[in-house]
Every structure is written in structure tokens, then in C-alpha cells.
């Protein structure tokens, strides 16, 4: 079956209303495919390594990280903010952001990514040259020297002691220098540093692989916006704006997996929420301090959204449909 006839058949079945499971080949335009190896594609798109959030929190709570926050709840929030900042392509700025690449693309949920393969930036899959001029004008060293992407739950070369501030300095360099991002304030670096420190405290023991799930992805969008609301309320507009951009990017990857014809209502609903986030972000960027209440409407709409339960198995979230669609 060539591509053209597949499209025609998919189109015809859709027209007949028989398309409950038809995902048209033209819709397999998942952004992530741009930086995933051909061989690892199905695995990377259907499963994700993940560090148990409760384990992360428990490890952080027992450490000196607990001392820098006013309450256990504040520590938990900061860990979530760090986790979701990892999913904000905007943090990297420049060409990486345009391509949709975030920390998470290389360090999947804080780990590594054996399937990462980006033209010119990678050697073997799972490697990247972070000093490539694609990411950085200033640090670009004209040499292709890709190295293995480290798993952040394991010990690495950057020291984590809080006194030295080496981790903060490293993160500031990758956000500002290596990826030509906007100058990140210490307020943006802080939650990321806490998250990265906690990852190493848990170690790979608490790492699991779970299937990519629509329910989980939607829940994460909600959690991201909750964190944005808390940060905005705390006067941290820059962090709140970046979290909203993370939410927008997360919505984009949910939207991409849903079928244009059978899930148009859900897709439109997602688009509307992403627009709302964009509007709030522009207000924050314009220096308008937002309060928790300004995000309450969005939070309310996110928690009382349409029923996505059918879409989970009737979309690219279903590994069988995904595998089939990738074959075409
Ligand atoms: C293009 C893939 C890629 C992206 C995107 C990326 N990293 Fe990395 N990261 C790497 C590689 C490769 C290294 C190893 C660099 C080295 O050892 O010089 C690394 C190293 C690190 C380390 C040090 C680990 C150690 O050895 O102690 C941390 C922390 C880190 N990255 C966090 C981040 C954060 C936070 C972001 C987002 C702002 C990010 N990375 C984005 C590929 C990436």
C-alpha cells in the first residue's frame, strides 16, 4: 500500500464514519521524531523512563534540601517546578527551542535518552555535542565532539554541594551559554538545581519505565499550571511564564497524537487551553504581576475538561496504532 492510496483509504473510511481507529499517515508528524533514532522510535514514543515522584520527594526531604525551603510542601512544589521547567523548550532558546528541544529531550524525565539522535549534534544515538554551534553561538567550538548523554540520577562530573554552587553555575551556563537562551535569573535556576540534586539522591534505584499515557500527560499539564500559579503568586513571574510555556509545549505533544477527524473536539479544547496559557504568559512577560486568582479560570477549565478516555486507545497513545502508523 503506497502512501497516497493509504491516505485515500483513510479518507474514505473517515467519510463513511467508520474511522474509529484510523490514524491517517499524514498525521504522524510528532515533533519528537526529529530527534529520535529510527530504530528506537517506537520504543521512545511508547515508553518513558521515569523517576518515581514520591521517591524523589522522600529523598529530598531527608536531605539538606529540606533546610532551604520553608515547608515540606514548598520543597515538593519546587521539585515539580524543576521537573516541568525541564520540559520547557523556551528555556534553551535559539534553534533548540525552535526545534522543540528541551532538557527532557536529552535527559528524559531526568535520566538519559539512548534514542536521542539529532543530525549534526549526535554521533551515535544517545550522544550529543552540547558545544555544537546549533545550540550555542558563544560556546560553539567548530568541533564535532558528541559524548554520551548522562543519566542525571547517577553520579556525574558536576559537584552538587550547595556551598560550592557549582551546579547552579553549570546550569546557568547551559541555559545562557550552551543553548543561547535568555539570561536565566537565579530564580529560574533554583528549582532546576533542586530537582537535579534530588535526582542524584534517589539514584537509579527509583527509576522505572512506564508507557506514555494520555491520562498522565494531561495530569502533568494540570500540575504544571498549578506550579505556575504558585510561582506567579510568589512574585516569580519569570518562572511562572516559563512553566506556562512548558504547559503549552506539553499540550502540543498531546495534540499531535490525537486524530484530526475523530478527536477534533478534544484537539480544539487543547488548542484553546494552550492559547490561554500563551495569553497569561504575555501578560507576565509584559511585567504585569499575576496572582493565583488570574490563573484560577484556566485551572478550573483544565480540571473539568472533556472526556479523553476514548482517545487513549484510539490515538497514537495506543502502541499498536502508533506502530502501524509509523510503518506507513
Ligand atoms: C542535546 C542534548 C542535551 C540537552 C538538550 C541538555 N543536555 Fe544536559 N547534558 C548533555 C550532555 C551530552 C552532557 C554531558 C556534558 C559533558 O559532560 O560535558 C550533559 C550534562 C548535563 C549535566 C551534568 C551531569 C553531570 O555529569 O554531573 C546536567 C546537570 C545537565 N546536563 C542538565 C541539563 C539541563 C538542566 C538541561 C536543560 C536546560 C540540559 N541538560 C539539556 C546533553 C543535553
Boltz pocket constraint, residues with backbone or C-beta under 6 A from the ligand:
constraints:
  - pocket:
      binder: B
      contacts: [[A, 86], [A, 91], [A, 92], [A, 101], [A, 102], [A, 103], [A, 104], [A, 105], [A, 106], [A, 107], [A, 121], [A, 127], [A, 128], [A, 129], [A, 130], [A, 147], [A, 148], [A, 149], [A, 150], [A, 152], [A, 154], [A, 155], [A, 156], [A, 157], [A, 158], [A, 159], [A, 170], [A, 171], [A, 174], [A, 175], [A, 192], [A, 196]]
      max_distance: 6.0
